[in-house]
Amino acid sequence: MSTSPNSEEFYEKLKGQLYETTNWPSEYLYKFIIKSDADKSEKLEAIFNNMGAVISKVASKNGKYTSVSINLRMSSPETVIEKYKEVAEKVEGVISL
């Protein structure tokens, strides 16, 4: 699933799917792709800081991009979507999967 930033229609559809397929609270896995840049990586990690998130990063073959997986317990689909919106707002050029 790829997001177009600030697409309320997309977020409403995601919220419905999350309610239908998951019992909350639940573990949720965020996946992002960012340009390999320490500043972008720090901004992304800071959004999930102090939440008990397990963060793993893998650089692309040529090192230009980094895949970031963030696994943590979320209380509801609304909290999941709040984090997606915060990431889109604070980390320029991020791709949400």
C-alpha distances in whole Angstrom, upper triangle without the diagonal:
4,7,10,12,14,13,15,14,10,11,14,11,9,13,14,12,13,16,17,15,17,20,21,21,19,18,14,12,11,10,11,12,16,19,21,23,25,25,21,21,24,22,19,21,23,21,20,24,26,24,24,21,21,19,19,19,19,20,19,22,24,23,22,18,18,15,15,14,15,17,19,20,19,21,19,15,17,18,14,13,16,15,12,15,17,15,15,18,20,18,19,16,14,10,8,5
4,7,9,12,11,14,13,10,11,14,13,11,15,16,15,15,19,20,19,20,23,23,23,21,20,16,14,12,10,10,11,13,16,19,21,23,23,19,19,22,20,17,20,22,19,20,23,26,24,25,21,22,20,19,19,19,19,18,21,22,22,20,16,16,14,14,14,16,18,20,21,20,22,20,17,18,18,15,13,16,15,11,13,16,14,12,16,17,16,15,13,11,7,6,5
4,6,8,8,10,10,7,9,12,11,10,13,15,15,15,18,20,19,20,23,22,23,21,20,16,15,12,11,10,12,14,17,20,21,23,22,18,19,21,19,16,19,21,18,19,23,25,23,25,21,22,20,21,20,21,21,21,24,25,23,21,18,18,16,16,16,17,18,20,21,19,21,19,16,16,16,13,11,13,13,9,10,13,11,9,13,15,14,14,12,10,7,6,7
4,6,6,9,10,8,10,13,13,12,15,17,17,18,21,22,22,23,26,25,26,25,24,20,19,15,15,13,14,15,17,21,22,24,22,19,20,22,20,18,21,22,19,21,24,27,25,27,24,25,23,24,22,23,23,22,26,26,25,22,19,19,18,18,19,20,22,23,24,22,24,21,18,18,18,16,13,15,15,11,11,14,12,9,12,15,14,13,11,10,9,9,10
4,6,9,11,9,10,13,14,13,15,18,18,19,21,23,23,24,26,25,25,24,23,20,19,15,15,13,14,14,17,20,20,22,20,17,19,20,17,15,19,19,17,19,22,25,23,26,23,24,22,23,22,23,23,23,27,26,25,22,19,19,18,18,19,19,21,22,23,21,23,20,17,16,17,15,12,12,12,9,8,10,10,6,8,11,11,11,10,9,9,9,12
4,6,9,8,8,11,13,13,14,17,18,18,20,22,23,23,26,24,24,24,24,20,20,17,17,16,17,18,20,23,23,25,22,19,21,22,19,17,20,20,17,19,23,25,24,26,24,26,24,25,25,26,27,27,30,30,28,26,23,23,21,20,21,21,22,23,23,21,22,19,16,14,15,14,11,11,12,9,7,10,11,8,9,12,13,13,13,13,13,12,15
4,5,5,6,9,10,11,12,15,16,17,19,20,21,22,25,24,24,24,24,20,20,18,18,17,18,20,22,26,26,27,25,22,24,25,22,20,23,23,20,22,25,28,26,28,25,27,26,27,26,28,28,28,31,31,30,27,24,24,22,22,22,22,23,24,24,21,22,19,16,15,16,15,11,13,14,11,10,13,14,11,12,16,16,16,15,15,14,13,14
4,5,5,6,9,10,10,12,14,15,17,18,20,21,23,22,23,23,23,20,21,18,19,19,21,22,25,28,29,30,28,24,26,27,23,21,24,24,21,22,25,27,25,28,26,28,27,28,28,30,31,31,34,34,33,30,27,27,25,24,23,23,24,23,23,20,20,17,14,12,15,14,10,12,14,12,10,14,15,13,14,17,19,19,19,18,17,15,16
4,5,5,6,9,10,11,13,14,16,17,19,20,22,22,23,23,24,21,21,19,20,20,22,24,27,30,31,32,30,27,28,29,26,24,26,27,23,24,28,30,27,29,27,29,28,29,29,31,32,31,34,35,34,31,28,28,26,25,24,24,25,25,24,21,22,18,14,14,17,15,12,14,16,14,13,17,18,15,17,21,21,21,20,19,18,16,16
4,6,5,6,9,10,11,12,14,16,17,18,21,20,21,21,21,18,18,16,16,17,19,21,24,27,28,29,28,24,25,27,24,21,24,25,21,22,26,28,25,27,24,26,25,26,26,27,28,28,31,32,30,28,25,24,22,21,21,21,21,22,22,19,20,17,13,13,15,13,10,13,14,11,11,15,15,13,16,19,19,19,18,16,14,12,13
4,5,5,6,9,10,10,12,14,15,16,18,17,18,18,18,15,16,14,16,16,19,21,24,27,27,28,27,23,24,25,22,20,22,22,19,19,23,25,22,24,22,24,23,25,25,27,28,28,31,32,31,29,25,24,22,21,20,19,19,19,19,16,16,13,10,9,11,10,7,10,11,9,9,13,14,12,14,17,18,19,19,16,15,12,13
4,5,5,6,9,10,11,13,14,15,18,17,18,19,20,17,18,17,19,20,22,24,28,31,31,32,30,27,27,28,26,23,25,25,22,22,26,27,24,26,24,26,26,28,28,30,32,32,35,36,34,32,29,28,25,24,23,22,22,21,20,17,17,13,10,9,13,12,9,12,14,12,12,16,17,16,18,21,22,23,22,20,19,16,16
4,5,5,6,9,10,11,12,14,17,17,19,18,19,17,18,17,18,19,22,24,28,30,31,33,31,28,28,29,27,24,26,27,23,23,27,28,25,27,25,26,26,27,28,29,31,30,34,35,34,32,28,27,24,24,22,21,21,21,21,18,18,14,11,12,15,13,11,14,16,14,14,18,19,17,20,23,23,24,23,20,18,15,15
4,5,5,6,9,10,11,12,15,14,16,15,16,13,14,13,15,16,19,22,25,28,29,30,29,25,25,26,24,21,23,24,20,20,24,25,22,23,21,22,22,24,24,26,28,28,31,32,31,29,26,24,21,20,18,18,18,18,17,15,15,12,8,10,12,10,8,12,13,11,12,16,16,15,18,21,21,22,21,18,16,13,12
4,5,5,6,9,10,11,13,12,14,14,15,13,15,14,17,18,22,24,28,30,31,31,30,26,26,27,25,22,23,24,20,20,23,24,21,22,21,23,23,25,26,28,30,30,34,35,34,32,28,27,24,22,20,19,18,17,16,13,13,9,5,7,10,9,7,11,13,12,13,16,17,17,19,21,22,24,23,20,19,15,15
4,5,5,6,9,10,12,13,15,15,17,15,17,17,19,21,24,27,31,33,34,35,33,30,30,31,28,25,27,27,24,23,27,27,24,25,24,25,26,28,29,30,33,33,36,38,36,35,31,29,26,25,23,21,20,20,18,16,15,11,8,10,13,12,11,14,16,15,16,20,20,20,22,25,25,27,26,24,21,18,17
4,5,5,6,8,11,12,15,14,15,13,15,15,17,19,23,25,29,31,33,33,33,29,28,30,28,25,26,27,24,23,26,27,24,24,23,24,24,25,27,28,30,30,33,35,34,33,29,27,24,23,20,20,19,18,17,15,15,12,9,12,14,12,12,16,17,15,17,20,20,20,23,25,25,27,25,23,20,17,15
4,5,5,6,9,9,11,10,12,10,12,13,16,18,22,24,28,30,31,32,31,27,27,28,26,23,23,24,21,20,23,24,20,21,19,21,21,23,25,26,29,29,33,35,33,32,28,26,23,21,18,17,16,15,14,11,12,8,6,9,11,9,10,13,14,14,16,18,19,19,22,24,24,26,25,22,20,16,15
4,6,6,7,8,11,11,13,13,15,16,19,22,25,28,32,34,35,35,34,31,30,31,29,25,26,27,23,22,25,25,22,22,21,23,24,26,28,30,33,33,36,38,37,36,32,30,26,25,22,20,18,17,15,12,11,8,7,10,12,11,12,15,17,16,18,21,21,22,24,26,27,29,28,25,23,20,19
4,6,8,10,13,13,15,14,17,18,21,23,27,30,33,35,36,37,36,33,32,33,31,28,29,30,26,25,28,28,25,25,24,25,26,28,30,31,34,34,37,39,38,37,33,31,28,26,23,22,20,19,17,16,15,12,10,13,16,14,15,18,20,19,21,24,24,25,27,29,29,31,30,27,25,21,19
4,7,10,12,11,12,12,14,16,18,21,25,28,32,33,35,35,35,31,30,32,30,27,27,28,25,23,27,27,23,23,22,22,24,25,27,28,31,31,34,37,35,35,31,29,25,24,21,20,17,17,16,14,14,12,11,14,16,14,15,19,19,19,21,23,23,24,27,29,28,30,29,26,23,20,18
4,6,8,7,9,10,13,15,18,21,24,27,31,32,34,34,33,30,29,30,28,25,25,26,23,21,24,24,20,20,19,20,22,23,26,27,30,31,34,37,35,35,31,28,25,23,19,18,15,14,12,11,11,9,9,13,14,12,14,17,18,18,20,22,22,24,26,27,28,30,29,26,24,20,18
4,6,6,10,11,15,17,20,23,27,30,34,35,36,35,35,32,30,31,30,26,26,27,24,22,24,23,20,19,19,20,23,25,27,30,33,34,37,39,37,37,33,31,27,25,21,19,16,15,12,11,10,9,10,13,14,13,16,18,19,19,22,23,24,26,28,29,29,32,32,28,26,23,21
3,5,9,10,14,16,20,22,26,29,32,33,34,33,33,30,28,29,27,24,23,24,21,19,21,20,16,17,17,19,21,24,26,29,32,33,37,39,37,36,32,30,26,24,20,18,15,13,9,8,6,6,8,11,11,11,14,15,16,17,20,21,22,24,25,26,27,30,30,27,25,22,21
4,7,9,13,15,19,22,26,28,31,32,33,32,31,29,27,27,25,23,22,22,19,17,19,18,14,14,15,17,19,22,25,28,31,32,36,38,36,35,32,29,25,22,19,16,13,10,7,6,4,6,9,11,10,11,14,15,15,17,19,20,21,23,25,25,26,29,30,26,25,22,21
4,6,10,13,16,19,23,25,29,30,31,30,30,27,25,25,24,21,20,21,19,16,18,17,14,13,13,14,17,19,22,25,28,29,33,35,33,33,29,26,23,20,16,14,10,8,5,6,7,8,9,12,11,10,14,15,15,16,19,20,20,22,24,25,25,28,28,24,23,19,18
4,7,10,13,17,20,23,26,27,28,27,27,24,22,22,22,19,17,19,17,14,16,16,12,11,10,11,13,15,18,21,24,26,29,31,29,29,26,23,19,16,13,10,7,5,4,6,9,10,11,14,12,10,14,15,14,15,18,19,18,21,23,23,23,26,26,22,21,17,16
4,6,10,13,17,19,23,24,25,24,24,22,19,20,20,16,16,17,15,12,15,16,12,12,10,11,12,14,16,19,22,23,27,29,27,26,23,20,16,14,10,8,6,6,6,6,10,10,10,12,10,8,11,13,11,12,15,16,15,17,20,20,20,23,22,18,17,14,13
4,7,10,13,16,20,20,22,22,22,19,17,18,18,14,14,16,14,12,15,16,13,13,10,9,10,11,13,15,18,20,23,25,23,23,19,16,13,10,7,6,4,7,9,10,13,13,12,15,13,10,12,14,12,11,15,16,14,16,19,19,18,21,20,16,14,11,10
4,7,10,13,17,18,19,19,19,16,14,16,15,11,12,14,12,11,14,16,13,14,10,10,9,11,12,14,16,18,21,23,21,20,17,14,11,8,6,5,6,8,11,11,14,14,12,14,12,9,11,12,9,8,12,13,11,13,16,16,14,17,16,12,11,8,7
4,7,10,14,15,17,17,18,14,13,15,15,11,12,15,14,13,16,18,16,16,13,12,10,10,10,11,13,14,18,19,18,17,13,11,7,6,5,6,9,12,15,15,18,18,16,17,16,12,13,15,12,10,14,14,11,13,16,16,14,15,14,10,8,6,5
4,7,10,12,13,15,15,11,10,13,13,9,11,14,13,13,16,19,17,18,14,14,11,11,10,11,12,13,16,17,15,14,10,8,6,5,7,8,12,14,17,17,20,20,18,19,17,14,14,15,12,10,13,13,9,10,14,13,10,12,10,7,5,5,6
4,7,9,11,13,14,10,10,13,13,10,13,16,15,16,18,22,21,21,17,16,13,12,9,10,10,10,13,14,12,10,7,6,5,6,9,11,15,18,21,21,24,24,21,22,21,17,17,18,15,13,15,15,11,12,15,14,11,11,9,6,5,7,8
4,6,8,10,11,7,8,11,11,9,12,14,14,16,18,21,21,22,18,17,14,13,10,11,10,10,14,14,11,9,6,5,7,8,11,13,17,19,23,23,26,26,24,24,22,19,19,19,16,14,15,15,11,11,14,12,9,9,7,5,7,9,11
4,6,9,10,8,9,12,12,12,14,16,17,18,20,24,24,24,21,20,16,15,12,12,9,10,13,11,9,6,4,6,9,11,14,16,20,23,26,26,30,29,27,27,25,23,22,22,19,17,19,18,14,14,16,14,10,9,8,8,10,13,15
4,7,9,8,8,11,12,12,13,16,17,18,19,23,24,24,20,19,15,14,10,10,7,9,11,10,7,5,5,5,9,10,14,16,20,23,26,27,30,31,29,29,27,24,24,24,21,19,21,20,16,17,18,16,12,12,11,11,13,15,17
4,5,5,6,9,10,11,12,14,16,18,18,22,23,23,20,20,16,15,12,13,11,12,15,14,10,9,8,8,12,12,16,17,21,23,27,27,30,31,29,29,27,25,24,24,20,20,20,19,15,16,17,14,11,11,11,11,14,17,19
4,6,5,6,9,10,10,12,14,16,16,19,21,21,19,18,15,14,12,13,12,15,17,16,12,12,11,10,13,12,16,17,20,22,26,26,29,30,29,29,26,24,25,24,20,20,21,18,15,17,18,14,12,13,14,13,16,18,20
4,5,5,6,9,10,11,13,15,15,19,20,21,19,19,16,16,14,16,15,17,20,19,15,14,13,12,15,14,17,17,21,22,25,25,28,29,28,27,25,23,23,22,18,18,19,16,13,15,15,11,9,10,12,12,16,18,20
4,5,5,6,9,10,11,13,14,18,19,20,17,18,14,15,12,14,13,15,19,18,14,13,11,10,12,11,14,15,18,20,23,23,26,26,25,24,22,20,20,19,16,15,16,13,10,12,12,9,6,8,9,9,12,14,17
4,5,5,6,9,10,11,12,16,17,17,14,14,11,11,9,12,12,14,18,17,14,13,11,9,10,9,12,12,16,17,21,21,25,25,24,24,21,19,20,19,15,15,17,14,11,13,14,11,9,11,12,10,13,14,16
4,5,5,6,9,10,10,14,15,16,14,14,12,13,12,15,15,18,21,21,17,16,14,12,14,11,14,13,16,18,21,21,24,25,25,24,21,20,20,19,15,16,17,14,12,14,14,11,9,12,14,13,16,16,19
4,6,5,7,9,10,14,15,16,14,16,13,15,14,17,17,19,23,22,19,18,15,14,14,12,14,13,17,17,20,20,23,23,22,21,19,18,18,16,13,13,14,11,8,11,11,7,6,10,12,11,14,15,18
4,5,5,7,9,13,13,14,12,13,10,12,11,14,15,17,21,21,18,17,14,12,11,9,11,10,13,14,17,17,20,21,20,19,16,15,15,14,10,11,12,9,7,10,11,8,6,10,11,9,12,12,14
4,5,5,6,10,10,11,9,10,8,10,11,14,15,18,22,22,19,18,16,13,12,9,10,9,12,12,15,16,19,20,20,20,17,15,16,15,12,13,14,12,10,13,14,11,10,14,15,13,15,14,16
4,5,5,8,10,12,11,13,11,14,14,18,19,22,25,26,22,21,19,16,16,13,14,12,14,14,16,16,19,21,21,20,16,16,17,15,11,13,14,11,10,13,13,10,11,14,16,14,17,16,19
4,6,9,9,12,10,13,12,15,15,19,20,23,26,27,23,22,19,17,16,13,13,11,13,12,14,14,16,17,17,16,13,12,13,11,8,10,11,7,7,11,11,9,10,13,16,13,15,14,17
4,7,6,8,6,9,9,12,14,18,20,22,26,27,24,23,20,17,16,12,11,8,10,9,11,11,14,16,16,15,12,11,13,11,8,11,13,10,9,13,14,12,13,16,18,15,16,15,17
4,6,7,7,10,10,13,15,19,21,24,27,28,25,25,22,19,18,14,14,11,12,11,13,14,16,18,19,18,15,15,17,15,12,14,16,13,13,16,16,14,15,18,20,18,20,18,20
4,6,8,11,12,16,18,22,24,27,30,31,28,28,25,22,21,17,16,13,13,11,12,13,15,18,19,19,15,16,18,16,14,17,18,16,16,19,20,17,18,22,24,21,23,21,23
4,5,9,11,15,17,21,24,27,30,31,28,28,25,22,20,16,14,11,10,7,8,9,12,14,16,16,12,13,15,14,12,15,17,15,15,19,19,18,18,22,24,21,22,19,21
4,7,9,13,16,20,23,26,29,31,28,28,25,21,19,16,13,10,9,6,8,10,13,16,18,18,15,14,18,17,14,17,19,17,17,21,22,20,20,24,25,22,23,20,21
4,6,10,13,16,19,22,25,27,24,25,21,18,16,12,10,6,6,5,8,10,13,16,17,17,14,13,16,15,12,15,17,16,15,18,20,18,18,21,22,19,19,17,17
4,7,10,14,17,20,23,25,22,23,20,16,14,10,8,6,5,6,10,13,16,18,19,20,17,15,18,18,15,16,20,18,16,20,22,20,19,22,22,19,19,17,17
4,7,10,13,16,20,21,18,19,16,12,10,7,6,5,7,9,13,15,18,20,20,21,18,16,18,18,15,15,18,17,15,18,20,18,16,19,19,16,16,15,15
4,7,10,13,16,18,15,17,14,10,8,6,5,7,9,12,16,18,21,23,22,24,21,18,20,21,17,17,20,19,16,19,21,19,17,20,19,16,16,15,15
4,7,10,13,15,12,13,10,6,6,5,6,9,12,15,19,20,24,25,24,25,23,20,21,22,18,18,21,19,16,18,21,19,16,18,17,14,14,14,14
4,7,9,11,9,11,9,6,5,7,9,12,15,18,22,23,27,28,26,28,26,22,24,25,21,20,23,22,18,20,23,21,18,19,17,15,15,15,15
4,7,8,5,7,6,4,6,9,12,15,18,21,25,26,30,30,29,30,28,25,26,26,23,21,24,23,19,20,23,21,17,18,16,14,15,16,16
4,6,5,6,5,6,7,11,14,17,20,24,27,28,32,32,30,31,29,26,26,28,24,22,25,24,21,21,24,22,19,18,16,15,14,16,16
4,6,8,8,9,11,14,17,20,23,27,30,32,35,35,33,35,33,30,30,31,28,26,28,28,24,25,27,26,22,22,19,18,18,19,19
4,6,8,10,13,16,19,22,25,29,32,33,37,37,35,36,34,31,31,32,29,27,29,28,24,25,27,25,22,21,18,18,18,20,20
4,6,7,10,13,17,20,23,26,30,31,35,35,33,34,32,29,29,29,26,24,26,25,22,22,24,22,19,18,16,16,16,19,19
4,7,10,13,17,20,23,26,30,30,34,34,32,32,31,28,27,28,25,23,24,24,20,20,22,20,16,15,13,13,14,17,18
4,7,10,13,16,20,23,26,27,30,30,28,29,27,24,24,24,21,19,21,20,17,17,19,18,14,13,11,10,11,13,14
4,6,10,13,16,19,23,24,27,27,26,27,24,21,22,22,19,17,20,19,15,16,19,17,13,14,12,10,11,12,13
4,7,10,13,17,20,21,25,25,23,24,22,19,19,21,17,15,18,18,14,15,18,17,14,15,13,10,9,10,10
4,7,10,13,17,18,21,22,20,21,19,16,17,18,14,13,16,16,12,14,17,15,13,15,14,10,10,10,10
4,7,10,14,15,19,19,18,19,17,14,16,17,14,13,16,16,13,15,18,17,15,17,16,13,12,10,10
4,7,10,12,15,16,16,17,14,12,14,15,11,12,15,14,12,15,17,16,15,18,18,14,14,11,12
4,7,9,13,14,14,16,14,11,14,15,12,13,17,16,15,18,20,19,18,21,21,17,17,14,13
4,6,10,12,13,14,11,10,14,14,11,13,17,16,15,18,20,19,19,23,23,19,19,16,16
4,7,9,11,13,10,10,13,14,12,15,17,17,17,20,22,21,22,25,25,22,21,18,18
4,6,8,9,7,7,10,11,10,12,15,15,16,18,20,20,21,24,24,21,21,17,17
4,7,8,7,8,11,11,12,14,16,16,18,20,21,22,23,26,27,24,23,20,20
4,5,5,7,9,10,11,13,15,16,17,19,20,22,23,26,26,23,22,19,19
4,5,5,6,9,10,11,12,14,16,17,18,20,21,23,24,21,19,16,16
4,5,5,6,9,10,11,12,14,15,16,18,20,22,23,20,20,16,17
4,5,5,6,9,10,11,12,14,15,16,18,21,22,19,19,16,17
4,6,5,7,9,10,11,13,15,16,16,19,20,16,16,12,13
4,5,5,6,9,10,11,12,14,15,17,18,15,15,11,13
4,6,5,6,9,10,11,12,14,17,18,15,16,13,15
4,5,5,6,9,10,10,12,15,16,13,13,11,13
4,6,5,6,9,10,10,13,13,10,10,8,10
4,5,5,6,9,10,12,13,11,12,10,13
4,5,5,6,8,11,13,11,13,12,15
4,5,5,6,9,10,8,10,9,12
4,6,6,7,8,7,8,8,12
4,6,7,10,9,12,12,16
4,6,10,9,12,13,17
4,6,6,9,11,14
4,6,9,12,15
4,7,10,13
4,6,10
4,6
4
